[in-house]
Amino acid sequence: MHFFYSKNHLAASTSKPIEAFEFINDFGFEEYKDIRQKPLSLHFNEGIEICFVTKGRYEWVVGDKSYILLPGDGFITCPWQKHGSPREVVDLGEIYWVVLKPKFFNETGKFKAGNWSRLTKDDNDLIGRIFSANENHKLTKAYALKSLFTELRTEIEEQKFGFRQRVANLAEELLIAVVRHIQNRENRHLKNQNWFIEFDKMLKSDISKKWTLEEMASIENIGITTLTRLVKESTGYTPANYLIFLRLEKAKDMLQSSSKKLTDIALDCGFYSSQHFSSTFSKWIGMSPFAYRKKLTVS
């Protein structure tokens, strides 16, 4: 199964099914099974492109940002964003795409869908702000898009009673679904950031404690897998390694600002012994605690 309807693309089979809709420039679904692969250079669209991957693995770029799209992932670009395959070919797989052309949309976020839409002015303003400010074009696990694409195809091709209104409704639903996906992602990110701030404070307030992963996770009543994911997203470290990082940062500060013995610093920072402290410090910092303190004194 494949189809490609376009008002301005020579590779399209026809434009007839979408001619009744001023707000649709392109609409298609393609199964890329040929190992010769079809060429796809970097390009702009005269509208907002929304994609959804059903099979395969797609490499995609927008400007200097690279993405890997997997089944269930969506994608969005604005008219001024150059995008496409970094290898200028379409990877093997299955993908839906539609290019919706609003009456007005620019990089400052000013947006108006057009007279076909029942979206309010506030809705239009929000869509413009969200899309123009969006820096992550991949819509991970955007499963809600699939049914919208399949329904859109049915309405466009069968053109039964009321199809014009249904197509307009589905176009609006696509815009709404993408906005909600981006908002939910941003809310999760903000929640994770707030969670991490409290987590970071907790560890720093009792840095000498012999923390276990279970104790770290129990603070927010989450599992170890979730704990590991959240800490990695914020720091790049596993929880255990982030704790080591914090202990070493505390130790570096104490080596510089106090005259305490290395054994006392080791215990204050949560290391089992001066030997454990020295070996860990040397492995992470590249010199022993003694050499680090001496270097600070000389400089």
C-alpha positions as CSV (number, residue, x, y, z in Angstrom):
1,M,0.0,0.0,0.0
2,H,1.3,3.4,-0.9
3,F,-0.1,6.8,-2.1
4,F,1.2,10.3,-2.5
5,Y,-1.0,13.2,-3.2
6,S,0.6,16.6,-3.7
7,K,-0.3,20.0,-5.2
8,N,3.3,20.9,-6.1
9,H,5.5,17.8,-6.0
10,L,6.3,16.2,-9.4
11,A,6.8,12.7,-7.8
12,A,3.1,12.7,-6.6
13,S,0.7,10.4,-8.3
14,T,-2.0,13.1,-8.4
15,S,-3.3,16.1,-6.5
16,K,-7.0,15.4,-7.2
17,P,-8.0,13.9,-3.8
18,I,-6.7,16.9,-1.9
19,E,-7.7,19.7,-4.2
20,A,-10.8,20.4,-2.2
21,F,-8.7,21.3,0.8
22,E,-6.8,24.6,0.8
23,F,-4.9,23.6,4.0
24,I,-3.4,20.3,2.7
25,N,-0.4,20.6,0.4
26,D,0.8,17.0,0.6
27,F,-0.5,13.7,2.0
28,G,1.0,10.3,1.6
29,F,1.9,6.9,2.9
30,E,4.9,5.0,1.6
31,E,6.3,1.5,2.0
32,Y,10.0,1.7,1.2
33,K,10.9,-2.0,0.5
34,D,13.4,-1.4,-2.4
35,I,17.0,-1.7,-1.4
36,R,17.8,0.8,-4.0
37,Q,16.0,3.4,-1.9
38,K,14.4,6.5,-3.2
39,P,16.3,9.8,-3.2
40,L,15.3,12.4,-0.6
41,S,17.4,15.5,-0.3
42,L,17.2,18.1,2.4
43,H,14.2,20.4,1.8
44,F,11.7,22.9,3.0
45,N,7.9,22.5,3.0
46,E,5.3,25.2,2.3
47,G,3.6,24.3,5.6
48,I,3.8,22.2,8.8
49,E,4.9,18.7,8.1
50,I,3.8,15.9,10.5
51,C,5.0,12.4,10.0
52,F,4.4,9.0,11.7
53,V,6.5,5.9,11.4
54,T,4.7,2.5,11.4
55,K,7.7,0.3,10.4
56,G,11.5,0.6,10.0
57,R,14.1,2.9,11.2
58,Y,14.6,6.4,9.7
59,E,17.6,8.7,10.1
60,W,16.4,12.3,10.0
61,V,18.0,15.7,10.4
62,V,16.7,19.2,11.0
63,G,19.4,21.8,10.7
64,D,22.3,20.5,12.8
65,K,20.1,18.1,14.9
66,S,20.0,14.4,14.1
67,Y,17.3,12.0,15.0
68,I,16.5,8.3,14.8
69,L,12.8,7.6,14.2
70,L,11.4,4.2,15.2
71,P,7.9,2.6,14.8
72,G,5.5,4.7,16.9
73,D,7.5,7.9,16.6
74,G,6.2,11.1,15.0
75,F,8.0,14.1,13.7
76,I,7.2,17.7,13.1
77,T,8.9,20.6,11.2
78,C,7.9,24.2,10.5
79,P,8.0,25.8,7.0
80,W,11.4,27.5,7.6
81,Q,13.1,24.4,8.9
82,K,15.3,22.5,6.4
83,H,15.1,18.8,7.0
84,G,15.4,15.3,5.4
85,S,17.7,12.3,5.3
86,P,21.3,13.0,6.0
87,R,22.2,10.4,3.4
88,E,19.7,11.9,1.0
89,V,17.8,8.6,0.7
90,V,14.6,7.3,2.3
91,D,15.3,4.4,4.6
92,L,13.4,1.1,4.4
93,G,10.2,1.2,6.3
94,E,6.6,2.6,6.4
95,I,5.8,6.2,7.0
96,Y,2.8,8.6,6.9
97,W,3.2,12.3,6.3
98,V,1.0,15.3,5.7
99,V,1.9,18.9,5.0
100,L,-0.7,21.3,6.5
101,K,-0.5,24.9,5.2
102,P,-1.9,27.5,7.6
103,K,-3.1,30.8,6.3
104,F,-0.2,32.4,8.2
105,F,2.7,31.2,10.2
106,N,6.2,32.7,10.9
107,E,9.2,32.2,13.1
108,T,8.0,34.7,15.7
109,G,5.1,32.3,16.5
110,K,2.3,34.2,14.8
111,F,-0.1,31.6,13.5
112,K,-3.6,31.5,11.9
113,A,-4.9,28.2,10.6
114,G,-7.5,29.7,8.3
115,N,-11.2,30.0,7.8
116,W,-11.6,26.2,7.5
117,S,-10.7,25.8,11.1
118,R,-12.9,26.3,14.2
119,L,-9.8,26.8,16.5
120,T,-10.1,30.0,18.6
121,K,-7.7,32.9,18.5
122,D,-6.1,31.6,21.7
123,D,-5.8,28.2,20.2
124,N,-4.0,29.6,17.2
125,D,-1.7,31.7,19.4
126,L,-0.8,28.7,21.4
127,I,-0.1,26.5,18.4
128,G,2.2,29.2,17.0
129,R,4.1,29.6,20.2
130,I,4.5,25.9,20.8
131,F,5.6,25.0,17.3
132,S,7.9,27.9,16.7
133,A,9.7,27.4,20.0
134,N,9.9,23.6,19.7
135,E,13.5,22.4,19.6
136,N,12.9,18.6,19.7
137,H,11.3,17.6,16.4
138,K,10.9,14.0,17.3
139,L,7.5,13.0,18.9
140,T,8.5,9.8,20.8
141,K,5.8,7.1,21.0
142,A,3.1,9.4,19.5
143,Y,0.7,6.5,18.9
144,A,-2.3,8.8,18.8
145,L,-1.2,10.0,15.4
146,K,-1.7,6.7,13.6
147,S,-5.5,6.5,13.9
148,L,-5.7,10.2,12.8
149,F,-3.7,9.4,9.7
150,T,-5.7,6.3,8.8
151,E,-9.0,8.2,9.2
152,L,-7.7,11.1,7.2
153,R,-6.9,8.8,4.3
154,T,-10.3,7.2,4.4
155,E,-12.1,10.5,4.4
156,I,-9.9,12.0,1.6
157,E,-10.2,9.0,-0.7
158,E,-13.8,7.9,-0.1
159,Q,-15.2,11.4,0.0
160,K,-18.5,10.4,1.5
161,F,-21.2,12.7,2.9
162,G,-19.6,15.3,5.3
163,F,-16.0,14.4,4.2
164,R,-14.9,18.1,4.0
165,Q,-15.9,18.8,7.6
166,R,-14.3,15.5,8.8
167,V,-11.0,16.2,7.0
168,A,-10.9,19.7,8.6
169,N,-11.7,18.1,12.0
170,L,-8.9,15.6,11.6
171,A,-6.4,18.2,10.5
172,E,-7.3,20.2,13.7
173,E,-7.0,17.0,15.7
174,L,-3.5,16.4,14.3
175,L,-2.4,19.9,15.3
176,I,-4.0,19.4,18.8
177,A,-2.4,16.0,19.3
178,V,1.1,17.3,18.4
179,V,0.7,20.3,20.7
180,R,-0.4,18.1,23.6
181,H,2.5,15.7,23.0
182,I,5.0,18.5,23.1
183,Q,3.3,20.0,26.2
184,N,3.3,16.7,28.0
185,R,7.0,16.2,27.2
186,E,7.9,19.6,28.5
187,N,5.8,19.0,31.7
188,R,7.6,15.7,32.2
189,H,10.9,17.4,31.7
190,L,10.0,20.1,34.2
191,K,8.8,17.6,36.7
192,N,12.0,15.6,36.3
193,Q,14.0,18.7,36.8
194,N,12.2,19.6,40.0
195,W,12.5,16.0,41.2
196,F,16.3,16.1,40.5
197,I,16.8,19.3,42.4
198,E,15.3,17.7,45.5
199,F,17.2,14.5,44.9
200,D,20.5,16.4,44.6
201,K,19.8,18.4,47.8
202,M,19.0,15.1,49.6
203,L,22.4,13.5,48.7
204,K,24.4,16.6,49.4
205,S,22.8,17.1,52.8
206,D,24.0,13.7,54.0
207,I,27.0,13.0,51.7
208,S,28.7,10.7,54.3
209,K,25.7,8.3,54.5
210,K,26.2,4.9,53.0
211,W,23.4,5.3,50.5
212,T,21.9,2.3,48.7
213,L,19.9,2.4,45.5
214,E,16.8,1.2,47.4
215,E,17.1,4.1,49.8
216,M,17.6,6.6,47.0
217,A,14.5,5.3,45.2
218,S,12.3,5.1,48.3
219,I,12.5,8.8,48.9
220,E,10.1,9.4,46.0
221,N,8.6,6.0,46.1
222,I,9.9,5.0,42.7
223,G,11.7,1.9,41.4
224,I,15.4,1.6,40.8
225,T,14.9,1.5,37.0
226,T,13.0,4.8,37.1
227,L,15.6,6.3,39.5
228,T,18.4,5.3,37.1
229,R,16.7,6.8,34.1
230,L,15.9,10.1,35.8
231,V,19.4,10.5,37.2
232,K,21.0,9.7,33.8
233,E,18.7,12.1,32.0
234,S,19.8,14.9,34.4
235,T,23.5,14.1,34.9
236,G,24.7,11.4,32.4
237,Y,25.7,9.3,35.5
238,T,24.1,6.3,37.1
239,P,22.9,7.1,40.6
240,A,25.9,5.3,42.2
241,N,28.4,7.2,40.0
242,Y,26.6,10.5,40.6
243,L,27.0,9.9,44.3
244,I,30.7,9.3,43.8
245,F,30.9,12.5,41.7
246,L,29.3,14.5,44.5
247,R,31.6,13.0,47.1
248,L,34.6,13.8,45.1
249,E,33.4,17.4,44.5
250,K,33.0,17.8,48.3
251,A,36.4,16.3,48.9
252,K,38.1,18.6,46.4
253,D,36.5,21.6,48.2
254,M,37.7,20.3,51.6
255,L,41.2,19.7,50.3
256,Q,41.3,23.3,49.2
257,S,39.6,25.0,52.1
258,S,40.6,22.9,55.1
259,S,43.7,21.4,56.7
260,K,41.9,18.2,57.7
261,K,43.8,14.9,57.4
262,L,43.0,12.8,54.4
263,T,41.4,10.1,56.6
264,D,39.0,12.6,58.1
265,I,38.1,14.0,54.7
266,A,37.5,10.5,53.4
267,L,35.1,9.7,56.2
268,D,33.3,13.0,56.0
269,C,32.7,12.4,52.3
270,G,31.4,8.9,52.7
271,F,34.4,6.9,51.7
272,Y,35.1,3.7,53.6
273,S,38.7,4.5,54.3
274,S,41.6,6.7,53.2
275,Q,42.7,4.0,50.8
276,H,39.3,3.8,49.2
277,F,39.2,7.6,49.0
278,S,42.7,7.8,47.5
279,S,42.1,5.1,44.8
280,T,38.7,6.5,43.8
281,F,40.1,10.1,43.7
282,S,43.1,9.0,41.6
283,K,40.9,7.1,39.2
284,W,38.4,9.9,38.6
285,I,40.6,13.0,39.0
286,G,43.9,11.7,37.6
287,M,46.0,12.3,40.7
288,S,46.0,11.4,44.3
289,P,44.3,13.6,47.0
290,F,47.8,14.5,48.4
291,A,49.0,15.5,44.9
292,Y,45.8,17.5,44.3
293,R,46.2,19.4,47.6
294,K,49.9,20.0,46.9
295,K,49.1,21.4,43.5
296,L,46.6,23.8,45.0
297,T,49.2,25.0,47.5
298,V,51.8,25.6,44.8
299,S,49.4,27.5,42.5
